[in-house]
Amino acid sequence: MAYECITAETRGTTGLIRLDRPKAMNALNARLISELNGAVDGFEEDPHVRCIVITGSEKAFAAGADIKEMQGKTFVQAYREDFIAEWERLSRARKPVIAAVAGYALGGGCELAMMCDFIIAAENAKFGQPEITLGIIPGAGGTQRLIRAIGKAKAMDMILTGRVMDAREAERSGLVSRVVPVGELVDTALEAAERIGDLSMPALMMAKEAVNSAHETTLSEGCRLERRLFHSLFATEDQKEGMKAFAEKRTPQFRHR
Ligand SMILES: CC(C)(O)CC(=O)SCCNC(=O)CCNC(=O)[C@H](O)C(C)(C)COP(=O)(O)OP(=O)(O)OC[C@H]1O[C@@H](n2cnc3c(N)ncnc32)[C@H](O)[C@@H]1OP(=O)(O)O
């Protein structure tokens, strides 16, 4: 497929998606979101891909929704087309997804990064939900995911003031898992993805399902789901191989079944 606003390629067992609208700081227009969703669909269906990495440029992961594209929308248009609903595709990915963020991740850019399973940030990364400065509020999950990631005090501070958080503050706050030099960002994310790719796909998918359920359910229901998923992994060849390999002091050869 020919893309205009992203590039997508396979590196080993990783599907690498790069947001690519350099003149507009990777602002997220309808075309980019549709291409991103198509690439995610393709990697989800590809049995050779076991992890997805999403990145942008050194200047910007994404500076949010394309303000010029959305500025003329009326309420009725936004409501009838359920504007932004299609952005949520990424949050339904069943394979692991890593966001590799350098530069600006603002508004929808920050929201997109938070839909990923974890965020690796470059030292120059800047996160923020500046929608309030435009007379709107976050619309792609920012009010819900930011509070879960960094707690109410900081989430309110960022959403009500529109201030930007640098990479170190984001790491201290729990928004990002690690911070690396800009030049090492993509390789670090690809290394993490390849490491994930060597592991058992059913176990990875169930781990993701169990962790994500923590945000959707009670502690006892979440623990029950976790236990059932844990039990079901004893039906996989990979569990037998993983434990046999441990006992035989060798590296397991998972077959993802
Ligand atoms: C998804 C929702 C519902 O939650 C809503 C949103 O996401 S709303 C959008 C939230 N994002 C923002 O408000 C950030 C807007 N951008 C900026 O504040 C700045 O551009 C910057 C801080 C990211 C970078 O500043 P600077 O280095 O000074 O570069 P600029 O000259 O401002 O930008 C270069 C070029 O990119 C265009 N641009 C940047 N961001 C957007 C955007 N979000 N939408 C459309 N276009 C954007 C900017 O207009 C410049 O282009 P030209 O005007 O020079 O052609």
The ligand as an ORCA input file, in Angstrom:
! r2SCAN-3c Opt
* xyz 0 1
  C      -6.945     15.035     19.488
  C      -7.597     16.074     20.353
  C      -9.074     15.963     20.267
  O      -7.282     15.823     21.682
  C      -7.267     17.505     19.986
  C      -5.867     17.921     19.701
  O      -4.914     17.219     19.572
  S      -5.733     19.608     19.480
  C      -4.047     19.871     19.062
  C      -3.181     19.992     20.243
  N      -1.854     20.400     19.857
  C      -1.424     21.638     19.910
  O      -2.125     22.569     20.295
  C       0.009     21.887     19.454
  C       0.045     22.870     18.298
  N       1.421     23.148     17.864
  C       2.278     23.910     18.562
  O       1.986     24.366     19.647
  C       3.592     24.192     17.944
  O       3.500     23.970     16.558
  C       4.732     23.307     18.498
  C       5.005     23.723     19.966
  C       4.421     21.826     18.415
  C       6.020     23.565     17.671
  O       6.298     24.948     17.624
  P       7.375     25.519     16.573
  O       8.654     24.768     16.696
  O       7.417     26.994     16.778
  O       6.783     25.143     15.117
  P       5.533     25.805     14.382
  O       6.023     26.867     13.460
  O       4.466     26.183     15.354
  O       4.984     24.550     13.544
  C       5.582     24.124     12.331
  C       4.466     23.852     11.341
  O       3.652     22.796     11.864
  C       2.305     23.243     11.920
  N       1.620     22.587     13.046
  C       2.114     22.337     14.267
  N       1.206     21.731     15.028
  C       0.099     21.618     14.273
  C      -1.193     21.077     14.502
  N      -1.499     20.489     15.666
  N      -2.083     21.127     13.513
  C      -1.790     21.667     12.321
  N      -0.567     22.187     12.025
  C       0.356     22.164     13.008
  C       2.406     24.743     12.107
  O       1.212     25.390     11.758
  C       3.555     25.073     11.170
  O       3.125     25.040      9.833
  P       2.977     26.403      8.971
  O       1.846     27.170      9.603
  O       4.294     27.112      9.089
  O       2.650     25.936      7.586
*
